[in-house]
Amino acid sequence: MLLEFKRLSEIDPSKFIDWMNHPQVRKPIPLLQGNFTEAD
């Protein structure tokens, strides 16, 4: 997984959503239930 720091306004929302739904990202976020969506 490549990690690159950018402003949120510079990130494609679909790529951010995919990243937030990645198992290695979700594991340390116990309050994240279900899939992360654009509404979140």
N, C-alpha and C positions, 0 to 999 in steps of 0.2 A: 504494500500500500504506500503510495507516494503522498507525502505531506508537504504542502506548500502554503505559506501564509499569505493571505490576501484579504482585502476588505470584503465584507459580505456582499456589498453592492457590485463587486466585480465577479462574483461566482454565479454560474448558471444554476438556477434553483433546482433543476432536476439532478444535477451532480451532487449538490448538497444533500438532497433527500436520499439519494443512493448511499452516500457516505454515512448519513445518520442511521440507515438501516443495515449497515455492515455489522456482522456479528462481533467483530473485535471492538468496534466503537460502542455498540449497545451494551456489552458485558459490564463495564463499570458504571452504567447509568441505570440503577435499579428502578427509578421512578418512570422510566420510559416504557410504557406498556403498549403493546400492539405495534403496528408499523408507523413510522414517522411520515407525515404527509405534508402537502403544501399548506394545509390549514393550520398546522402546528407552527 
